[in-house]
Amino acid sequence: MHQRSNVLDVVRAVTEVAPDHPGVLVWWYVPRLLEDPKIELLVEVGPDNHEDLMAIARAVEARLPAATVTVAPHGGSNETRRLFRVLSSSRGQQQPA
């Protein structure tokens, strides 16, 4: 039985992978049940950027050998799941209104 990656492992992996994907403005983590070894990340990509989500998943997964990683686009205002913001680029941070 593999040990499940914890949220700090995910933060470390995302922080290592993020510089290779400058088009990703915000990285989100979807929490799961403790027994679930899957890691799900959602990403917000700038309007003029296209990122290879499968490549991102492979890069993060390589740093989390006990996990299966999926990466999908963030659903915007339609996103209803509980999410944790992992990392924001300086371009992805919005000023408060």
All heavy atoms as an XYZ file, in Angstrom:
756
protein
N       0.836     -1.176      0.000
C       0.000      0.000      0.000
C       0.885      1.246      0.000
O       1.806      1.367      0.789
C      -0.911     -0.010      1.220
C      -1.835      1.159      1.298
S      -2.908      0.952      2.740
C      -4.121      2.156      2.327
N       0.619      2.167     -0.912
C       1.385      3.403     -0.997
C       0.882      4.412      0.011
O      -0.297      4.471      0.319
C       1.247      4.022     -2.396
C       1.876      3.195     -3.459
N       3.236      3.056     -3.568
C       1.341      2.476     -4.466
C       3.499      2.278     -4.602
N       2.363      1.914     -5.151
N       1.826      5.224      0.503
C       1.422      6.309      1.390
C       0.846      7.437      0.541
O       1.391      7.797     -0.495
C       2.626      6.803      2.177
C       2.284      7.918      3.130
C       3.503      8.360      3.924
O       4.566      7.761      3.849
N       3.348      9.426      4.686
N      -0.261      7.994      0.973
C      -0.923      9.070      0.242
C      -0.102     10.347      0.368
O       0.426     10.670      1.425
C      -2.318      9.295      0.830
C      -3.115     10.333      0.100
C      -4.465     10.501      0.777
N      -5.336     11.345      0.021
C      -5.286     12.667      0.031
N      -4.388     13.281      0.748
N      -6.136     13.362     -0.686
N       0.012     11.081     -0.728
C       0.686     12.377     -0.697
C      -0.149     13.350      0.123
O      -1.361     13.379      0.015
C       0.841     12.926     -2.112
O       1.624     12.059     -2.888
N       0.508     14.166      0.929
C      -0.236     15.146      1.708
C      -0.214     16.494      0.995
O       0.463     16.673     -0.015
C       0.289     15.232      3.148
C       1.699     15.767      3.218
O       2.043     16.742      2.565
N       2.526     15.128      4.040
N      -0.957     17.444      1.510
C      -1.096     18.732      0.838
C       0.249     19.455      0.738
O       0.497     20.161     -0.243
C      -2.182     19.598      1.521
C      -1.739     20.083      2.882
C      -2.589     20.748      0.621
N       1.134     19.276      1.698
C       2.448     19.915      1.607
C       3.268     19.331      0.467
O       4.018     20.057     -0.203
C       3.197     19.794      2.934
C       2.565     20.558      4.101
C       3.341     20.314      5.382
C       2.455     22.036      3.793
N       3.132     18.035      0.226
C       3.791     17.418     -0.928
C       3.267     18.027     -2.223
O       4.019     18.284     -3.161
C       3.549     15.905     -0.965
C       4.149     15.164      0.220
O       5.180     15.631      0.758
O       3.579     14.128      0.605
N       1.963     18.244     -2.285
C       1.336     18.825     -3.475
C       1.830     20.255     -3.685
O       2.191     20.638     -4.805
C      -0.200     18.778     -3.373
C      -0.849     19.511     -4.541
C      -0.689     17.336     -3.303
N       1.875     21.035     -2.622
C       2.357     22.417     -2.726
C       3.796     22.436     -3.238
O       4.142     23.226     -4.128
C       2.237     23.150     -1.369
C       2.951     24.495     -1.396
C       0.775     23.326     -0.996
N       4.635     21.576     -2.703
C       6.035     21.505     -3.135
C       6.119     21.146     -4.609
O       6.835     21.789     -5.381
C       6.818     20.487     -2.300
C       8.282     20.360     -2.733
C       9.004     19.232     -2.008
N       8.269     17.976     -1.962
C       8.150     17.117     -2.971
N       8.702     17.365     -4.130
N       7.464     15.999     -2.834
N       5.369     20.137     -5.028
C       5.402     19.695     -6.423
C       4.926     20.798     -7.361
O       5.542     21.061     -8.400
C       4.550     18.432     -6.592
N       3.831     21.454     -7.018
C       3.304     22.538     -7.855
C       4.314     23.674     -7.935
O       4.566     24.235     -9.011
C       1.942     23.032     -7.330
C       1.547     24.360     -7.970
C       0.867     21.981     -7.571
N       4.928     24.016     -6.810
C       5.915     25.091     -6.781
C       7.107     24.770     -7.679
O       7.657     25.661     -8.329
C       6.375     25.344     -5.330
O       5.222     25.664     -4.539
C       7.358     26.486     -5.246
N       7.490     23.510     -7.746
C       8.603     23.101     -8.605
C       8.215     23.110    -10.079
O       9.032     23.428    -10.939
C       9.095     21.715     -8.204
C       9.789     21.683     -6.860
C      10.165     20.274     -6.416
O       9.935     19.307     -7.169
O      10.683     20.142     -5.292
N       6.987     22.757    -10.391
C       6.527     22.632    -11.776
C       6.099     23.979    -12.363
O       6.269     24.227    -13.551
C       5.365     21.610    -11.852
C       4.676     21.630    -13.200
C       5.887     20.211    -11.532
N       5.558     24.859    -11.549
C       4.966     26.118    -12.017
C       5.883     26.966    -12.903
O       5.405     27.510    -13.907
C       4.464     26.930    -10.828
N       7.176     27.113    -12.606
C       8.002     27.957    -13.468
C       8.061     27.493    -14.926
O       8.294     28.307    -15.821
C       9.387     27.894    -12.813
C       9.108     27.590    -11.380
C       7.903     26.676    -11.414
N       7.843     26.221    -15.160
C       7.848     25.691    -16.531
C       6.527     25.939    -17.255
O       6.405     25.606    -18.436
C       8.149     24.187    -16.521
C       9.560     23.890    -16.034
O      10.445     24.755    -16.218
O       9.766     22.809    -15.461
N       5.546     26.494    -16.557
C       4.215     26.723    -17.130
C       3.741     28.143    -16.794
O       2.798     28.337    -16.026
C       3.230     25.660    -16.618
C       3.673     24.287    -16.967
N       3.469     23.740    -18.213
C       4.380     23.372    -16.255
C       4.010     22.540    -18.246
N       4.567     22.295    -17.076
N       4.396     29.145    -17.403
C       4.079     30.538    -17.070
C       2.682     30.978    -17.497
O       2.185     31.997    -17.019
C       5.153     31.333    -17.814
C       5.561     30.445    -18.939
C       5.437     29.035    -18.407
N       2.021     30.219    -18.356
C       0.666     30.563    -18.769
C      -0.377     30.268    -17.713
O      -1.503     30.752    -17.799
N      -0.007     29.476    -16.702
C      -0.945     29.170    -15.613
C      -0.885     30.312    -14.605
O       0.165     30.611    -14.046
C      -0.620     27.826    -14.934
C      -1.560     27.583    -13.762
C      -0.697     26.684    -15.929
N      -2.019     30.949    -14.401
C      -2.093     32.091    -13.488
C      -2.375     31.667    -12.055
O      -1.846     32.259    -11.115
C      -3.178     33.058    -13.961
C      -3.001     33.597    -15.388
C      -4.163     34.488    -15.762
C      -1.674     34.310    -15.534
N      -3.239     30.663    -11.870
C      -3.595     30.198    -10.530
C      -3.700     28.672    -10.543
O      -4.278     28.092    -11.463
C      -4.938     30.808    -10.040
C      -5.231     30.396     -8.607
C      -4.945     32.322    -10.173
N      -3.153     28.049     -9.519
C      -3.194     26.596     -9.323
C      -4.093     26.309     -8.130
O      -3.921     26.894     -7.061
C      -1.795     26.061     -9.027
C      -0.769     26.304    -10.087
C      -0.195     27.494    -10.418
C      -0.186     25.327    -10.939
N       0.709     27.304    -11.425
C       0.744     25.991    -11.761
C      -0.359     23.953    -11.082
C       1.499     25.325    -12.712
C       0.405     23.279    -12.028
C       1.313     23.963    -12.830
N      -5.048     25.403     -8.300
C      -5.986     25.022     -7.236
C      -5.863     23.530     -6.944
O      -5.672     22.721     -7.842
C      -7.422     25.293     -7.672
C      -7.725     26.725     -7.938
C      -7.626     27.373     -9.140
C      -8.201     27.690     -7.012
N      -8.010     28.678     -9.005
C      -8.376     28.904     -7.711
C      -8.514     27.645     -5.656
C      -8.832     30.056     -7.092
C      -8.975     28.797     -5.050
C      -9.126     29.989     -5.764
N      -6.038     23.173     -5.679
C      -6.027     21.786     -5.219
C      -7.446     21.410     -4.811
O      -8.104     22.161     -4.089
C      -5.067     21.663     -4.029
C      -5.100     20.350     -3.295
C      -4.584     19.196     -3.868
C      -5.627     20.270     -2.013
C      -4.599     17.997     -3.175
C      -5.642     19.072     -1.313
C      -5.126     17.945     -1.916
O      -5.149     16.752     -1.232
N      -7.907     20.247     -5.263
C      -9.229     19.740     -4.901
C      -9.037     18.694     -3.799
O      -8.471     17.633     -4.049
C      -9.939     19.087     -6.115
C     -11.314     18.581     -5.721
C     -10.017     20.065     -7.287
N      -9.457     18.984     -2.567
C      -9.275     18.002     -1.492
C     -10.136     16.765     -1.723
O     -11.224     16.848     -2.278
C      -9.705     18.765     -0.233
C     -10.551     19.882     -0.718
C     -10.130     20.197     -2.120
N      -9.605     15.624     -1.304
C     -10.292     14.344     -1.459
C     -10.277     13.594     -0.133
O      -9.620     14.005      0.813
C      -9.606     13.492     -2.523
C      -9.702     14.067     -3.914
C      -9.081     13.078     -4.889
N      -9.343     13.429     -6.258
C     -10.392     13.035     -6.960
N     -11.299     12.280     -6.419
N     -10.540     13.392     -8.214
N     -10.970     12.473     -0.108
C     -10.966     11.627      1.082
C      -9.553     11.110      1.352
O      -8.762     10.923      0.421
C     -11.910     10.442      0.885
C     -13.389     10.803      0.691
C     -14.190      9.556      0.366
C     -13.941     11.502      1.925
N      -9.246     10.873      2.594
C      -7.901     10.447      2.969
C      -7.455      9.164      2.275
O      -6.284      8.985      1.998
C      -7.814     10.275      4.487
C      -7.871     11.565      5.292
C      -7.863     11.246      6.777
C      -6.725     12.479      4.926
N      -8.387      8.272      1.992
C      -8.016      6.990      1.395
C      -7.762      7.097     -0.108
O      -7.269      6.164     -0.725
C      -9.125      5.950      1.616
C      -9.535      5.757      3.054
C     -10.551      6.795      3.519
O     -11.385      7.258      2.735
O     -10.473      7.164      4.712
N      -8.110      8.205     -0.707
C      -8.032      8.368     -2.157
C      -6.639      8.862     -2.563
O      -6.255      9.974     -2.200
C      -9.107      9.356     -2.616
C      -9.287      9.371     -4.116
O      -8.410      8.858     -4.833
O     -10.305      9.902     -4.572
N      -5.872      8.060     -3.305
C      -4.515      8.471     -3.685
C      -4.477      9.442     -4.869
O      -3.416      9.886     -5.263
C      -3.862      7.144     -4.057
C      -4.983      6.324     -4.590
C      -6.189      6.724     -3.756
N      -5.641      9.779     -5.421
C      -5.672     10.675     -6.570
C      -5.502     12.125     -6.134
O      -6.047     12.547     -5.130
C      -6.975     10.525     -7.339
C      -7.165      9.150     -7.926
C      -8.506      9.030     -8.585
C      -8.722      7.605     -9.046
N     -10.120      7.326     -9.332
N      -4.751     12.862     -6.932
C      -4.566     14.286     -6.713
C      -5.209     14.992     -7.897
O      -4.891     14.704     -9.049
C      -3.068     14.663     -6.640
C      -2.353     13.901     -5.532
C      -2.884     16.165     -6.525
C      -2.792     14.223     -4.133
N      -6.117     15.907     -7.621
C      -6.750     16.668     -8.686
C      -6.387     18.139     -8.530
O      -6.565     18.725     -7.465
C      -8.267     16.504     -8.643
C      -8.962     17.189     -9.792
C     -10.460     16.961     -9.810
O     -10.985     16.310     -8.892
O     -11.096     17.447    -10.748
N      -5.865     18.713     -9.610
C      -5.527     20.121     -9.641
C      -6.364     20.805    -10.708
O      -6.650     20.215    -11.752
C      -4.049     20.308     -9.976
C      -3.046     19.687     -9.011
C      -1.637     19.797     -9.576
C      -3.125     20.370     -7.656
N      -6.749     22.028    -10.439
C      -7.424     22.855    -11.424
C      -6.517     24.049    -11.675
O      -5.862     24.545    -10.749
C      -8.777     23.325    -10.915
C      -9.776     22.241    -10.530
C     -11.080     22.865    -10.054
C     -10.042     21.306    -11.690
N      -6.464     24.497    -12.908
C      -5.606     25.624    -13.238
C      -6.392     26.697    -13.976
O      -7.303     26.397    -14.749
C      -4.385     25.192    -14.081
C      -3.456     24.308    -13.267
C      -4.802     24.488    -15.359
N      -6.062     27.938    -13.686
C      -6.594     29.075    -14.426
C      -5.489     29.526    -15.368
O      -4.375     29.827    -14.929
C      -6.971     30.207    -13.483
C      -8.138     29.882    -12.584
C      -8.504     31.040    -11.673
O      -8.484     32.202    -12.128
O      -8.793     30.766    -10.497
N      -5.798     29.544    -16.648
C      -4.817     29.904    -17.671
C      -5.232     31.236    -18.270
O      -6.419     31.501    -18.479
C      -4.757     28.806    -18.759
C      -3.784     29.169    -19.848
C      -4.384     27.470    -18.132
N      -4.238     32.082    -18.550
C      -4.510     33.376    -19.155
C      -5.200     33.224    -20.499
O      -5.056     32.189    -21.168
N      -5.955     34.239    -20.931
C      -6.757     34.136    -22.154
C      -5.936     33.894    -23.418
O      -6.428     33.301    -24.371
C      -7.494     35.473    -22.216
C      -6.727     36.386    -21.330
C      -6.067     35.538    -20.290
N      -4.699     34.340    -23.447
C      -3.863     34.159    -24.639
C      -2.875     33.013    -24.481
O      -1.960     32.880    -25.292
C      -3.105     35.462    -24.950
C      -4.063     36.591    -25.285
O      -5.134     36.313    -25.852
O      -3.731     37.746    -24.957
N      -3.040     32.215    -23.442
C      -2.105     31.123    -23.175
C      -2.788     29.778    -23.334
O      -3.968     29.629    -23.045
C      -1.554     31.236    -21.752
C      -0.752     32.490    -21.552
O       0.150     32.781    -22.313
N      -1.096     33.256    -20.536
N      -2.011     28.825    -23.784
C      -2.485     27.448    -23.903
C      -1.446     26.564    -23.237
O      -0.278     26.613    -23.600
C      -2.666     27.056    -25.367
C      -3.625     27.957    -26.086
N      -4.985     27.870    -25.913
C      -3.422     28.984    -26.928
C      -5.584     28.786    -26.633
N      -4.656     29.496    -27.264
N      -1.859     25.815    -22.268
C      -0.962     24.918    -21.544
C      -1.378     23.478    -21.786
O      -2.565     23.181    -21.900
C      -0.980     25.226    -20.048
C      -0.334     26.547    -19.666
C       1.187     26.517    -19.731
O       1.783     25.427    -19.737
O       1.783     27.605    -19.751
N      -0.404     22.603    -21.857
C      -0.640     21.178    -22.033
C      -0.941     20.580    -20.659
O      -0.023     20.336    -19.873
C       0.583     20.533    -22.671
C       0.414     19.055    -22.936
O      -0.536     18.433    -22.415
O       1.257     18.504    -23.671
N      -2.214     20.374    -20.374
C      -2.617     19.902    -19.046
C      -2.095     18.499    -18.754
O      -1.769     18.186    -17.603
C      -4.133     19.976    -18.896
C      -4.752     21.369    -19.082
C      -6.253     21.314    -18.812
C      -4.077     22.416    -18.226
N      -1.995     17.676    -19.774
C      -1.449     16.317    -19.576
C       0.034     16.401    -19.188
O       0.489     15.651    -18.324
C      -1.622     15.482    -20.837
C      -3.063     15.205    -21.198
S      -3.842     14.015    -20.101
C      -3.034     12.534    -20.618
N       0.775     17.299    -19.813
C       2.192     17.467    -19.477
C       2.359     17.983    -18.050
O       3.260     17.552    -17.325
C       2.867     18.420    -20.470
N       1.481     18.899    -17.649
C       1.516     19.397    -16.278
C       1.242     18.250    -15.306
O       1.945     18.081    -14.313
C       0.509     20.543    -16.076
C       0.922     21.772    -16.888
C       0.373     20.885    -14.596
C      -0.117     22.881    -16.902
N       0.232     17.448    -15.599
C      -0.102     16.317    -14.726
C       1.074     15.361    -14.604
O       1.404     14.905    -13.501
C      -1.340     15.597    -15.253
N       1.719     15.056    -15.723
C       2.881     14.145    -15.689
C       4.020     14.730    -14.861
O       4.676     14.014    -14.096
C       3.352     13.827    -17.099
C       2.443     12.872    -17.842
C       3.074     12.366    -19.137
N       3.431     13.444    -20.040
C       2.620     13.953    -20.978
N       1.401     13.481    -21.126
N       3.035     14.939    -21.758
N       4.263     16.029    -14.997
C       5.353     16.673    -14.258
C       5.085     16.662    -12.753
O       5.991     16.396    -11.956
C       5.560     18.095    -14.762
N       3.850     16.942    -12.364
C       3.503     16.917    -10.932
C       3.541     15.483    -10.418
O       4.080     15.207     -9.344
C       2.126     17.576    -10.678
C       1.699     17.409     -9.222
C       2.157     19.057    -11.066
N       3.004     14.569    -11.205
C       2.973     13.153    -10.802
C       4.383     12.595    -10.611
O       4.614     11.772     -9.721
C       2.225     12.349    -11.862
C       1.781     10.992    -11.397
C       0.837     10.359    -12.394
O       1.337      9.754    -13.371
O      -0.380     10.488    -12.211
N       5.333     13.050    -11.412
C       6.717     12.586    -11.274
C       7.298     12.970     -9.912
O       8.208     12.314     -9.415
C       7.578     13.175    -12.390
N       6.759     14.012     -9.318
C       7.220     14.463     -8.008
C       6.400     13.871     -6.872
O       6.728     14.055     -5.705
C       7.178     15.984     -7.948
C       8.251     16.606     -8.843
C       7.946     18.034     -9.194
N       9.030     18.672     -9.916
C       9.245     18.526    -11.230
N       8.462     17.756    -11.954
N      10.254     19.142    -11.816
N       5.311     13.188     -7.216
C       4.435     12.543     -6.230
C       4.249     11.081     -6.627
O       3.199     10.687     -7.117
C       3.078     13.254     -6.190
C       3.092     14.737     -5.833
C       1.717     15.355     -6.077
C       3.528     14.936     -4.396
N       5.264     10.260     -6.439
C       5.220      8.893     -6.959
C       4.103      8.013     -6.404
O       3.756      7.011     -7.008
C       6.590      8.328     -6.604
C       7.124      9.210     -5.533
C       6.492     10.555     -5.719
N       3.511      8.400     -5.296
C       2.447      7.576     -4.724
C       1.066      8.033     -5.179
O       0.063      7.567     -4.676
C       2.521      7.619     -3.197
N       1.008      8.947     -6.158
C      -0.277      9.529     -6.538
C      -0.512      9.456     -8.038
O       0.413      9.391     -8.824
C      -0.341     10.982     -6.093
N      -1.771      9.493     -8.382
C      -2.197      9.700     -9.755
C      -2.706     11.133     -9.810
O      -3.560     11.520     -9.016
C      -3.329      8.731    -10.134
O      -2.844      7.397     -9.988
C      -3.795      8.959    -11.551
N      -2.168     11.926    -10.736
C      -2.498     13.348    -10.795
C      -3.303     13.644    -12.050
O      -2.964     13.191    -13.141
C      -1.212     14.202    -10.789
C      -1.540     15.686    -10.921
C      -0.408     13.943     -9.520
N      -4.369     14.411    -11.871
C      -5.123     14.928    -13.012
C      -5.126     16.450    -12.907
O      -5.141     17.009    -11.815
C      -6.573     14.412    -13.061
O      -7.245     14.805    -11.869
C      -6.638     12.905    -13.200
N      -5.107     17.086    -14.071
C      -5.151     18.545    -14.136
C      -6.248     18.925    -15.117
O      -6.320     18.385    -16.219
C      -3.794     19.127    -14.591
C      -3.870     20.649    -14.694
C      -2.676     18.719    -13.633
N      -7.095     19.841    -14.706
C      -8.210     20.293    -15.545
C      -8.314     21.806    -15.431
O      -7.792     22.406    -14.494
C      -9.510     19.635    -15.079
N      -9.000     22.415    -16.385
C      -9.214     23.860    -16.275
C     -10.171     24.191    -15.130
O     -11.099     23.437    -14.861
C      -9.839     24.258    -17.611
C      -9.988     23.024    -18.410
C      -9.545     21.855    -17.612
N      -9.921     25.301    -14.471
C     -10.808     25.788    -13.420
C     -12.132     26.186    -14.062
O     -12.158     26.745    -15.148
C     -10.164     26.988    -12.725
C     -10.903     27.481    -11.544
N     -11.958     28.358    -11.647
C     -10.756     27.224    -10.220
C     -12.420     28.625    -10.439
N     -11.711     27.953     -9.556
N     -13.225     25.919    -13.397
C     -14.548     26.187    -13.942
C     -15.032     27.617    -13.801
O     -16.181     27.907    -14.107
N     -14.167     28.508    -13.326
C     -14.577     29.901    -13.157
C     -15.672     30.041    -12.118
O     -15.722     29.302    -11.139
N     -16.594     30.953    -12.359
C     -17.665     31.193    -11.392
C     -18.630     30.014    -11.290
O     -19.423     29.939    -10.361
C     -18.436     32.461    -11.752
O     -19.009     32.337    -13.032
N     -18.544     29.074    -12.234
C     -19.398     27.882    -12.187
C     -18.829     26.797    -11.281
O     -19.487     25.791    -11.040
C     -19.585     27.305    -13.589
C     -20.329     28.264    -14.493
O     -21.190     29.005    -14.045
N     -19.975     28.261    -15.763
N     -17.600     26.978    -10.800
C     -16.953     25.970     -9.960
C     -17.610     25.951     -8.592
O     -17.648     26.974     -7.905
C     -15.459     26.272     -9.836
C     -14.675     25.188     -9.163
C     -14.692     23.876     -9.929
O     -14.299     23.855    -11.108
O     -15.138     22.873     -9.330
N     -18.173     24.801     -8.201
C     -18.901     24.706     -6.938
C     -18.171     23.886     -5.883
O     -18.590     23.859     -4.728
C     -20.291     24.077     -7.173
O     -20.122     22.778     -7.740
C     -21.122     24.949     -8.103
N     -17.100     23.219     -6.275
C     -16.382     22.388     -5.298
C     -15.548     23.244     -4.347
O     -15.166     24.358     -4.665
C     -15.458     21.408     -6.024
C     -16.211     20.394     -6.824
C     -15.283     19.470     -7.527
N     -14.664     20.161     -8.659
C     -13.810     19.597     -9.490
N     -13.457     18.350     -9.317
N     -13.309     20.274    -10.502
N     -15.260     22.667     -3.209
C     -14.358     23.300     -2.248
C     -12.944     23.163     -2.794
O     -12.501     22.053     -3.107
C     -14.485     22.598     -0.907
C     -13.634     23.182      0.159
C     -13.931     22.504      1.475
N     -12.936     22.898      2.435
C     -12.557     22.162      3.447
N     -13.094     20.980      3.626
N     -11.654     22.588      4.285
N     -12.234     24.270     -2.920
C     -10.890     24.274     -3.480
C      -9.933     25.013     -2.561
O     -10.336     25.907     -1.816
C     -10.882     24.988     -4.844
C     -11.841     24.479     -5.907
C     -11.777     25.395     -7.123
C     -11.506     23.056     -6.301
N      -8.655     24.649     -2.674
C      -7.599     25.373     -1.972
C      -6.658     25.961     -3.008
O      -6.156     25.241     -3.872
C      -6.823     24.447     -1.034
C      -7.651     23.907      0.091
C      -8.019     22.583      0.107
C      -8.060     24.738      1.125
C      -8.789     22.073      1.141
C      -8.832     24.236      2.165
C      -9.195     22.908      2.174
N      -6.437     27.269     -2.929
C      -5.491     27.915     -3.840
C      -4.094     27.495     -3.406
O      -3.712     27.690     -2.253
C      -5.635     29.428     -3.777
C      -4.755     30.162     -4.774
C      -4.832     31.654     -4.602
N      -6.155     32.150     -4.862
C      -6.442     33.026     -5.828
N      -5.501     33.502     -6.592
N      -7.682     33.430     -6.001
N      -3.334     26.941     -4.337
C      -1.988     26.474     -4.029
C      -0.961     27.544     -4.369
O      -0.047     27.812     -3.599
C      -1.659     25.179     -4.805
C      -0.228     24.742     -4.567
C      -2.625     24.072     -4.427
N      -1.135     28.165     -5.537
C      -0.124     29.108     -6.002
C      -0.751     30.058     -7.007
O      -1.586     29.645     -7.815
C       1.015     28.326     -6.673
C       2.233     29.095     -7.152
C       3.015     29.657     -5.964
C       3.134     28.171     -7.966
N      -0.347     31.315     -6.955
C      -0.786     32.305     -7.932
C       0.446     32.970     -8.515
O       1.379     33.293     -7.774
C      -1.641     33.386     -7.279
O      -2.807     32.848     -6.730
N       0.429     33.192     -9.809
C       1.511     33.967    -10.404
C       1.214     35.432    -10.155
O       0.080     35.816     -9.862
C       1.611     33.690    -11.905
O       0.575     34.347    -12.594
N       2.206     36.276    -10.276
C       1.983     37.707    -10.072
C       1.001     38.244    -11.103
O       0.263     39.185    -10.843
C       3.296     38.476    -10.139
O       3.923     38.274    -11.378
N       0.937     37.614    -12.282
C      -0.012     38.037    -13.307
C      -1.422     37.571    -12.964
O      -2.384     38.111    -13.463
C       0.375     37.472    -14.670
C       1.691     38.019    -15.159
C       2.059     37.422    -16.484
N       1.904     35.980    -16.406
C       1.825     35.187    -17.461
N       1.873     35.668    -18.654
N       1.692     33.884    -17.325
N      -1.554     36.533    -12.112
C      -2.872     35.993    -11.791
C      -3.528     36.627    -10.582
O      -4.664     36.353    -10.275
N      -2.785     37.502     -9.894
C      -3.350     38.120     -8.710
C      -4.129     39.356     -9.109
O      -3.644     40.216     -9.823
C      -2.234     38.496     -7.742
C      -1.513     37.282     -7.211
C      -0.349     37.661     -6.307
O      -0.019     38.817     -6.155
N       0.261     36.657     -5.720
N      -5.363     39.403     -8.656
C      -6.216     40.528     -8.963
C      -6.247     41.473     -7.783
O      -6.185     41.063     -6.636
C      -7.630     40.040     -9.296
C      -7.671     39.123    -10.487
C      -9.069     38.595    -10.724
O      -9.996     38.929    -10.020
N      -9.200     37.784    -11.732
N      -6.378     42.744     -8.090
C      -6.483     43.753     -7.040
C      -7.901     43.726     -6.477
O      -8.852     43.572     -7.221
C      -6.170     45.137     -7.611
C      -4.750     45.244     -8.164
C      -3.709     45.005     -7.093
O      -3.893     45.415     -5.954
N      -2.651     44.312     -7.429
N      -8.059     43.896     -5.164
C      -9.406     43.938     -4.582
C     -10.200     45.106     -5.161
O      -9.650     46.147     -5.445
C      -9.149     44.125     -3.085
C      -7.694     43.998     -2.866
C      -7.008     44.044     -4.189
N     -11.505     44.907     -5.296
C     -12.364     45.977     -5.835
C     -12.724     46.958     -4.751
O     -12.723     46.699     -3.607
C     -13.610     45.365     -6.436
